[in-house]
Every structure is written in C-alpha cells, then in structure tokens.
Amino acid sequence: MKQFSTSQTLNNLPKQFFASLVKKVGKYIEAGYDVINLGQGNPDQATPQHIVKKMQEAAANPVNHKYSPFQGYRYLKQAAADFYKREYDVTIDPDSEVAILFGGKAGLVEIPQCLLNPGDIMLVPDPGYPDYLSGVALAKAEMITMPLREKNSFLPDYSELPSDVIESAKLMFLNYPNNPTGAAATKEFFEETVQLASQNDICVVHDFAYGAIGYDGNVPLSFLQIEGAKEVGIEIYTLSKTYNMAGWRVGFAVGNSSVISAVELLQDHLYCSIFGGIQEAAAEALTGPQECVRELNHLYERRRNVLIAGLRSLGWNVTAPKGSFFAWLKVPEGFTSTEFADILLEQAHIAVAPGIAFGELGEGFVRVGLLTSEERLGEAVRRISELAIFKKLAPEG
Ligand SMILES: Cc1ncc(COP(=O)(O)O)c(C=O)c1O
C-alpha cells in the first residue's frame, strides 16, 4: 500500500505517553495477571441515573436528530451560567461568556490555536497534563515551563521565571486541583496570577477539570471567583469528572468574552455542535440534583484515606492529595520514576504512571489514580508491603 507522508504539523505532535503505558499494562493483563490499574485517569463510576434518563428521553426527540446550532443550545449555556452562580457565586453572561466544548481537552487544544502565532510564548506547568503539549504543538508555539515544586506546594513561583519571558508570554495554563500533583490553589496565588497577567497582557486559562474534588472539607476555588479574573482569562470546566461523563465528551469554557468568541469561531469551522441529547443531559447534570457530586467526592476521599494511611503504615512517607483523584507519591530513594513504576507492575502487578510522563520535574514521583474500590486499593497496599524495598522501610513490630 502506498504510504502518504504526513504534514509537518502532524510530525511535530508530541508522543502520546499513555498509549505506551496502556500497551505495557495490556501485556500483563493478557498474560493473565490480576493487574490493579491505577495508571490512568478514567473515572470508574457510572453517570448518575437522572442524567442518563434525560439522555434517553432526548435521544427520542426528533429535534435532536437535526444538526444542533453551531455554537450549541442556549439552554446549555444558561445552565453553565446558573451552575457558576450557584456553585461559585460568579456571574456569567450565557450569550457572550460561555463556549460549549467537546470535553475540556478540545478547548485546551483549541485555545493556543485561537490566540497564538507561531513562535509566541506559552507558559505551561511542569509537571502538567500531557495534552497541553498537543495544543502547543498545533499552534507551533514556544513552550516555556513553570516549575511546580513540592516546597511551593506545587504552585508556580513566578519570580523564578525570567522577566523577559513574563513580558513576552501571551498565554498561561494552570490547573487546580492539579493533575498530577493533587495540589490545590490558594486565593492569594490566584490573586497574584491575575495581577501578573493583567500587568503583562497574558491570557490565563484555568483548567478546572477537578473542580468538584476537594478533600478535608476544602471546596476547590474557581479562578473566576478572583476579582479581575474575567478580565484576564477563562476557566475550562468539564462534566467528565464531576458527573462521571468522560465518555460523553462535553464541557464548556467560561470567562473573557474575547477568548470565548475566538473559541467559537474556530469551532464554527471545525464542527457542528454536540448531539442535542448530550446537551440536554449536560444541562440536567449542571442544574439537576447535586447529591451525586457530594457522594462522589466522599467516595474519592475514602479511597484516598485507605491508600495514604496504608502506604504510611509501610513506612513510606507519602503526602495526601488536597484535591483531584490522584495521589502524587515520592519514589523511594535509588529509583527513577520509570524504574519504580516498572517494579510495581512487574513485581506487584500494580500499574501507576511514572512522573516523568508529566514533565522533567515529575521525575522522582509516581501518580496513582484513586479509580478503583477501597478493597482493591487495600490489596494494592498489601502487595506493595511484600516488595523487598518496603520490607526494609516498614516500622518494627
Ligand atoms: C487536568 C485535566 N484537564 C483536562 C482533562 C480533560 O478532560 P475531558 O476532555 O474529558 O473534559 C483531563 C482529563 O483527564 C485532565 O486530567
């Protein structure tokens, strides 16, 4: 078969790390091992029934069999605005400050293409969600990383960035509760960000994918709750995690109207909007009963507690995440993150993501997803306790 060569744009795309992890883990599963897969970020619970029911009804309505309006139905934009008012006391104009997205990932990949010219500087956290790099590559932007260090609670320290970089940067991505570190943002940090962005004309995109998942009674802050935030940026919200709707592909961007209209313009050229049935179900999710969200948060918190307490009992001094459904664990001395992840897979049949997959500063950590039952997490701890390296660490008696 003739092989057509691919474009430079395609050749420039970063390697999808998770494809290789899935392959590696798949080999162990195929070989018949009982693998506890904590490597990826796919919610394990079902979408709440009232949302599914709305979709079933909506699927039978012929209105939804037609093309939906290019920029999505107004009722969904209104639902997004109502959600922000109810959850965060943030006022959003549904007509100019909401763009419907095919999941958060779509928005994150589209925005650099909307705002940047080739060579423009974009600031991205290290470690960070790998799909940010896809947006950078498609926009042919120059990426400068903002280190997230443990000593700064995994918040970037802007004074570490050279002043010429800050002055010329056009776009910044942030994400709290954070994937992969499980860190939470503070109001002071967001205020500092608004000030920096405003002084240097940087557009801030806050990826709020884990907005619903905060622990120890802490409700994650929306960037838009900060005074002046809408002037300098947008927030991306997805229904994937809050309502276990990762497979439905629906989310939205809210905030600065010039950015929202840029996203809508690009999307007008790329797609028609999402299937109307999904839009109806998404509106139901955002404005219907929210007990399911509280229960989900409690479920993840119980899982976090089992994992963290279990690992600490082995003498492994791990930090508990403040939000998100990931734990970011420091690798025991003497191993790289890949070596340690390989040991867990080969000797304990536990899959985790090596920190290096999230950037250079991810080295020295592994990311563990809280996406299986407390029993399975307990079993993971038991298997880890049998590894020779942990036998040495375990407290006596
Ligand atoms: C930090 C972060 N942002 C965005 C997303 C994208 O979510 P979705 O495209 O399902 O909305 C994810 C998914 O794992 C994520 O972890």
The ligand as a Gaussian input file, in Angstrom:
#p B3LYP/6-31G(d) Opt

LIG

0 1
 C       -6.042000      18.119000      34.042000
 C       -7.031000      17.656000      33.046000
 N       -7.561000      18.535000      32.213000
 C       -8.441000      18.182000      31.280000
 C       -8.838000      16.874000      31.135000
 C       -9.757000      16.569000      30.001000
 O      -10.949000      16.075000      30.348000
 P      -12.105000      15.941000      29.274000
 O      -11.529000      16.145000      27.909000
 O      -12.655000      14.583000      29.463000
 O      -13.069000      17.007000      29.606000
 C       -8.312000      15.902000      31.972000
 C       -8.676000      14.503000      31.804000
 O       -8.119000      13.591000      32.303000
 C       -7.382000      16.300000      32.949000
 O       -6.826000      15.427000      33.794000

